[in-house]
Amino acid sequence: MNGSAEATPVALPTRPAAPERAPLPARPAAPEPTAAPDAAAPPRAAAPSRALAGPRWASAWLVAALWMIPVLVSSVQTYLFMPPRQEPRSPFLASFLWQGLPWLFWALMTPLIVWLGRRYPIERRGFLKSALVHLAANAAMAPGHIAACALTGRLIGQEYYIKTPFLEVVYKILGKYIDIELLIYWGILAIVHAADYHKKYRERAVAAAQLETKLVQAELQALKMQLHPHFLFNTLHAIAVLVRKQETQASVRMITGLSELLRMALESAGKQIVPLKQELDFLERYLDIERTRFQDRLTVRADVASETLDAEIPNLILQPIVENAIRHGIAPRASSGSVTIRARREERHLVVEVTDDGRGLKEGWAGEASEGTGLGNVRARLRQLYPGDHRLSVARRPEGGVLVTVAVPFRPLHPERAHG
């Protein structure tokens, strides 16, 4: 528990004076029509897009960088481990050209393999057709790679490649390294499929997370909107009782308070999270109505630590709890009663307690199974907003009455969460 916080008794926020209605802003004048653009001028859409050119160049550089890995490995192996037939040893540049140019062929073929892999994916549906297409592409590309090897050997002056007929060299190398050609093509194809499946998985995960977020928001909004008819029914019933008793002034005050309360509810209709001081302000409007109804029979006390006023709390979370305390604890009694609201910080949680000195819980109270619409709604909203990191408890007080405790993570309210 944070011992440095000083919890001093404070009154609930007082009702501010109603602001004067500001005049509606004047409608802006319609803009004058502008002249049509010159027909000879080229449209903007025809201009080349740098935004599209950027990713293409980035992809080209990425492919080139990846293919430089086997180029460097093969060049170093050729330079260090292939025994020279003549002294001095051939320069590293010759080994680099000998190995690099043939690998460059596969680098140039990579975009085509990527396109074929996405056009004809290896899947259960259409597997035979896709496999035949890729086998044909592999059969067409493999001789090209071998031809590049033979031409490079002649270019750097290798005796075997110069004296042996070109087609014979291609035939012998292809027969010896056909497995390598298959491995290269299908390896590239496997990487393409793995990257595409990973991208689809991420897109589906993001879509599922967005759908889950929207579902949670819809459920929270539905739960919150349940409070409006529940509260309205009880308030209108109280007004009807006052009207039947011909208590005109009390009825008018109650109707005025109800209108202000509904205005505040509409202003915060899109907010699931509000600062505690705003929740207490709304609660004060509600208590004004209840004081009119019960007159001297209801006393409300508040003990709120100042550091908690800006902490976040679910919107309209305290009103049903206080309503239960008044309806089930104070209303059935002929004598007066009191409701106390306390708020403090306990380590990393905001703890709000609502106590009454009424008749207590009914016999046979079975905890969550015995909760009505108000507490059930509060519990469901807390589960949605703070899964696994909240507490709602209802307990009998030894001295009589009920203690309801709500604990949520202590967080100063940020604007983006206020509309969440």
C-alpha positions in Angstrom: 0.0 0.0 0.0 1.2 3.4 -0.8 1.6 5.1 2.5 2.5 8.5 1.2 -0.9 9.2 -0.2 -3.0 11.3 2.2 -6.7 10.4 2.1 -8.6 13.4 3.3 -12.4 13.6 3.5 -13.7 15.7 0.6 -17.1 16.5 -0.6 -18.4 15.1 -3.9 -17.9 17.7 -6.7 -20.5 20.5 -6.5 -22.8 21.2 -9.4 -21.4 23.9 -11.7 -23.6 26.6 -13.0 -25.4 25.7 -16.2 -23.5 27.3 -19.1 -25.3 29.7 -21.3 -26.2 28.3 -24.7 -23.8 29.7 -27.3 -25.3 30.9 -30.6 -25.0 28.5 -33.5 -22.1 29.4 -35.8 -23.0 31.0 -39.0 -23.1 28.8 -42.1 -20.0 29.4 -44.2 -20.5 30.9 -47.5 -20.3 28.6 -50.5 -17.0 28.8 -52.2 -17.0 30.5 -55.6 -16.6 28.2 -58.5 -13.1 28.0 -59.8 -12.1 27.9 -63.4 -11.7 24.4 -65.0 -8.1 23.2 -65.3 -6.4 23.5 -68.6 -7.2 20.6 -70.8 -3.7 20.5 -72.1 -2.2 20.1 -68.7 -1.4 16.4 -67.9 -3.3 14.9 -65.0 -1.5 14.4 -61.8 -2.3 10.7 -61.8 0.0 10.3 -64.9 3.0 11.4 -63.0 5.3 8.6 -61.9 4.8 7.5 -58.3 8.0 7.6 -56.2 6.1 5.8 -53.4 5.6 2.8 -55.7 9.2 2.9 -57.1 10.7 2.9 -53.6 9.5 -0.6 -52.5 10.5 -2.1 -56.0 14.0 -0.8 -55.7 14.1 -2.0 -52.1 13.1 -5.5 -53.2 15.7 -5.5 -56.0 18.5 -4.6 -53.5 17.3 -7.2 -51.1 17.4 -10.0 -53.7 20.9 -8.8 -54.8 22.1 -8.8 -51.2 20.8 -12.3 -50.5 22.4 -13.7 -53.6 25.8 -12.2 -52.7 26.0 -14.7 -49.9 26.5 -17.8 -52.1 28.6 -15.7 -54.5 31.1 -14.8 -51.8 31.1 -18.3 -50.3 31.7 -20.0 -53.7 34.4 -17.4 -54.7 36.4 -18.0 -51.5 36.1 -21.8 -51.8 37.3 -21.7 -55.4 40.2 -19.3 -54.6 41.4 -21.2 -51.6 40.8 -24.9 -52.2 40.9 -25.4 -56.0 44.5 -26.4 -56.8 46.0 -24.1 -59.4 47.3 -25.8 -62.5 49.8 -23.0 -63.2 51.7 -20.6 -61.1 51.1 -18.0 -59.9 47.6 -18.6 -58.5 44.7 -17.0 -60.4 43.6 -13.7 -58.8 40.6 -13.6 -56.5 38.8 -11.4 -59.1 38.8 -14.4 -61.6 37.3 -16.7 -59.0 34.7 -14.0 -58.1 33.7 -13.7 -61.8 33.7 -17.4 -62.3 31.3 -18.0 -59.4 29.4 -14.7 -59.4 28.1 -14.5 -62.9 26.4 -17.9 -62.8 24.8 -17.0 -59.5 23.7 -13.7 -61.1 21.6 -15.8 -63.5 19.5 -17.2 -60.5 19.3 -13.7 -59.1 17.7 -12.5 -62.3 15.4 -15.5 -62.4 14.2 -14.9 -58.8 11.4 -12.4 -59.6 10.1 -14.8 -62.2 10.1 -17.7 -59.8 8.3 -15.5 -57.2 5.7 -14.6 -59.7 5.2 -18.3 -60.7 5.1 -19.3 -57.1 2.2 -16.9 -56.4 0.5 -17.6 -59.7 0.7 -21.3 -59.2 1.0 -22.1 -55.5 1.7 -25.6 -54.4 -1.6 -26.4 -52.7 -3.9 -29.3 -52.4 -6.3 -27.7 -54.9 -4.6 -27.6 -58.4 -1.5 -29.4 -57.1 -0.8 -31.4 -60.3 -1.1 -28.3 -62.6 1.1 -26.2 -60.4 3.7 -29.0 -60.0 3.9 -29.4 -63.8 4.3 -25.7 -64.4 7.2 -25.5 -61.9 8.9 -28.6 -63.3 8.7 -27.0 -66.8 10.1 -23.7 -65.5 12.9 -25.6 -63.7 13.7 -27.5 -66.8 13.9 -24.3 -68.8 16.0 -22.4 -66.3 18.5 -25.1 -65.5 20.3 -25.1 -68.9 20.4 -21.3 -68.8 22.4 -21.5 -65.5 24.7 -24.2 -66.9 25.2 -22.1 -70.1 26.2 -19.1 -67.9 28.7 -21.3 -66.1 30.3 -22.5 -69.4 30.4 -19.0 -70.8 32.0 -17.6 -67.7 34.6 -20.4 -67.8 35.6 -19.3 -71.3 35.6 -15.7 -70.3 38.2 -16.1 -67.5 40.3 -18.4 -69.7 39.8 -21.8 -68.1 41.5 -24.4 -70.4 38.7 -27.0 -70.2 36.0 -24.6 -71.1 38.0 -23.2 -74.1 39.0 -26.5 -75.6 35.8 -28.5 -75.0 32.8 -27.8 -77.3 30.3 -25.6 -75.7 27.3 -28.0 -76.0 29.4 -30.8 -74.6 30.3 -28.8 -71.6 26.7 -27.9 -71.0 25.6 -31.5 -71.3 28.2 -32.8 -68.9 27.7 -30.2 -66.2 23.9 -30.5 -66.4 24.1 -34.3 -66.0 26.5 -34.0 -63.1 24.7 -31.1 -61.2 21.0 -31.6 -62.1 20.3 -32.2 -58.4 21.8 -28.8 -57.5 19.6 -27.1 -60.2 16.5 -28.8 -58.7 17.5 -27.8 -55.2 18.0 -24.1 -56.1 14.7 -23.7 -57.9 12.6 -25.5 -55.4 14.5 -23.9 -52.5 13.5 -20.4 -53.9 10.0 -21.6 -54.3 9.8 -22.9 -50.7 11.1 -19.5 -49.4 8.4 -17.7 -51.5 5.7 -20.0 -50.1 7.0 -19.6 -46.5 7.0 -15.8 -46.8 3.5 -15.7 -48.3 2.1 -18.1 -45.6 3.7 -16.0 -42.9 2.3 -12.8 -44.4 -1.2 -14.4 -44.6 -0.9 -15.6 -41.0 0.0 -12.1 -39.8 -2.8 -10.6 -41.7 -5.3 -13.1 -40.3 -3.9 -12.6 -36.8 -4.3 -8.8 -37.2 -7.8 -9.2 -38.6 -8.8 -11.5 -35.8 -7.4 -9.1 -33.2 -9.3 -6.2 -34.8 -12.5 -8.3 -34.9 -12.1 -9.3 -31.3 -11.5 -5.7 -30.3 -14.7 -4.6 -32.2 -16.6 -7.4 -30.5 -15.4 -6.4 -27.0 -16.3 -2.8 -27.7 -19.8 -3.8 -28.9 -20.3 -5.9 -25.8 -19.1 -3.1 -23.6 -21.4 -0.6 -25.3 -24.3 -3.0 -25.0 -23.6 -3.5 -21.3 -23.3 0.2 -20.7 -26.5 1.0 -22.5 -28.4 -1.5 -20.2 -27.9 1.0 -17.4 -29.9 3.7 -19.0 -33.3 1.9 -19.1 -32.5 0.3 -15.7 -31.8 3.7 -14.1 -34.6 5.5 -16.0 -37.2 3.0 -14.8 -36.3 3.5 -11.2 -36.1 7.3 -11.4 -39.4 7.7 -13.3 -41.0 5.4 -10.8 -39.8 7.7 -8.0 -41.1 10.8 -9.9 -44.5 9.1 -10.3 -44.7 8.5 -6.6 -44.0 12.2 -5.9 -46.6 13.3 -8.4 -49.2 11.0 -6.8 -48.4 12.6 -3.4 -48.8 16.0 -5.1 -45.3 17.1 -4.1 -44.9 19.5 -7.0 -41.6 21.2 -6.1 -39.9 17.9 -5.3 -41.2 16.5 -8.6 -39.9 19.5 -10.6 -36.4 19.3 -8.9 -36.3 15.6 -9.6 -37.2 16.0 -13.3 -34.6 18.8 -13.6 -32.0 16.7 -12.1 -32.9 13.8 -14.4 -32.5 16.0 -17.4 -29.1 17.1 -16.3 -28.1 13.6 -15.6 -29.2 12.4 -19.0 -27.3 15.3 -20.6 -24.1 14.1 -18.9 -24.8 10.5 -19.9 -25.2 11.5 -23.5 -22.0 13.6 -23.5 -20.0 10.6 -22.3 -22.0 8.0 -24.4 -18.9 7.1 -26.5 -16.5 6.7 -23.5 -15.8 3.5 -21.7 -13.1 5.0 -19.5 -13.4 8.4 -17.6 -11.4 10.0 -14.8 -12.7 9.3 -11.3 -13.6 13.0 -10.8 -15.9 12.9 -13.7 -17.5 9.7 -12.4 -18.0 11.4 -9.0 -19.5 14.4 -10.7 -22.1 12.2 -12.4 -22.7 10.4 -9.2 -23.4 13.8 -7.5 -26.2 14.5 -10.0 -27.7 11.1 -9.3 -27.5 11.7 -5.5 -29.3 15.1 -5.9 -32.2 13.1 -7.3 -32.1 10.6 -4.4 -31.8 13.4 -1.8 -35.0 15.0 -3.2 -36.7 11.6 -3.0 -35.5 10.7 0.6 -35.1 14.3 1.9 -33.6 14.0 5.4 -33.4 10.2 5.5 -30.3 10.0 3.3 -26.8 11.1 4.2 -23.9 10.8 1.8 -20.2 11.0 2.8 -17.1 11.0 0.6 -13.5 10.2 1.6 -11.5 10.5 -1.7 -7.7 10.7 -1.9 -6.7 13.6 -4.1 -4.2 11.5 -6.0 -7.0 9.3 -7.3 -9.1 12.0 -9.0 -7.3 11.7 -12.3 -7.1 7.9 -12.3 -9.2 6.1 -14.8 -12.3 4.1 -14.0 -15.1 2.6 -16.1 -17.8 5.1 -17.1 -21.1 4.7 -15.0 -19.5 2.0 -12.8 -20.4 3.5 -9.4 -24.0 4.7 -10.1 -25.5 1.1 -10.0 -23.5 0.3 -6.9 -24.7 3.4 -5.0 -28.2 2.8 -6.4 -28.2 -0.7 -4.9 -27.0 0.6 -1.6 -29.8 3.1 -1.4 -32.5 0.9 -2.9 -31.8 -2.2 -0.8 -30.1 -0.7 2.2 -31.7 2.7 2.9 -35.1 2.6 1.2 -36.6 -0.3 3.2 -35.9 1.4 6.5 -38.1 3.9 8.2 -35.2 5.6 9.9 -32.4 7.5 8.2 -29.3 5.9 6.7 -26.0 6.8 5.2 -23.9 5.9 2.2 -20.1 6.4 2.3 -17.9 6.5 -0.8 -14.1 6.0 -0.4 -11.3 6.0 -3.0 -7.6 5.4 -2.4 -4.6 3.9 -4.1 -3.2 0.6 -3.0 0.1 -0.1 -4.7 -0.8 -0.4 -8.4 -4.6 -0.4 -8.0 -7.3 2.1 -7.5 -9.7 0.9 -4.8 -13.2 2.4 -4.5 -15.5 1.3 -1.6 -19.2 1.9 -1.3 -20.7 1.2 2.1 -24.1 1.6 3.6 -25.5 1.1 7.1 -28.7 -0.5 5.9 -30.2 -3.9 6.7 -27.4 -5.9 4.9 -27.6 -8.7 2.5 -30.6 -10.9 2.3 -30.7 -14.3 3.8 -29.5 -16.9 1.3 -27.3 -14.5 -0.5 -25.2 -16.7 -2.8 -22.6 -14.2 -4.1 -22.4 -13.7 -7.8 -25.3 -16.0 -8.5 -27.6 -13.7 -6.5 -26.6 -10.5 -8.2 -29.1 -8.5 -10.1 -28.8 -6.4 -13.3 -26.8 -3.6 -11.7 -24.0 -5.6 -10.1 -24.0 -8.2 -12.9 -23.5 -5.5 -15.4 -20.6 -4.0 -13.4 -18.9 -7.4 -13.1 -19.3 -8.1 -16.8 -17.8 -4.7 -17.8 -14.8 -5.2 -15.4 -14.1 -8.6 -16.9 -14.1 -7.1 -20.4 -12.0 -4.0 -19.6 -9.5 -5.6 -17.1 -9.4 -9.3 -17.6 -7.6 -11.0 -14.7 -6.6 -7.6 -13.1 -9.7 -6.4 -11.2 -11.7 -7.1 -8.1 -15.4 -6.8 -7.3 -16.5 -8.0 -3.9 -19.7 -7.7 -1.9 -19.5 -8.4 1.8 -21.5 -8.0 5.0 -20.2 -5.4 7.5 -19.9 -6.5 11.1 -21.6 -3.4 12.3 -24.4 -3.8 9.8 -24.9 -2.9 6.1 -22.9 -3.9 3.0 -19.5 -3.1 1.7 -18.9 -3.2 -2.1 -15.3 -3.0 -3.2 -14.1 -2.3 -6.8 -10.4 -2.5 -7.6 -8.9 -1.7 -11.0 -5.4 -0.9 -12.2 -4.3 2.6 -11.2 -3.6 4.5 -14.4 -3.7 8.2 -15.0 -6.2 8.6 -17.8 -4.8 9.1 -21.3 -7.0 10.7 -24.1 -6.9 7.6 -26.3 -8.3 5.4 -23.6 -11.0 7.8 -22.8 -12.6 7.0 -26.2 -11.8 3.3 -26.1 
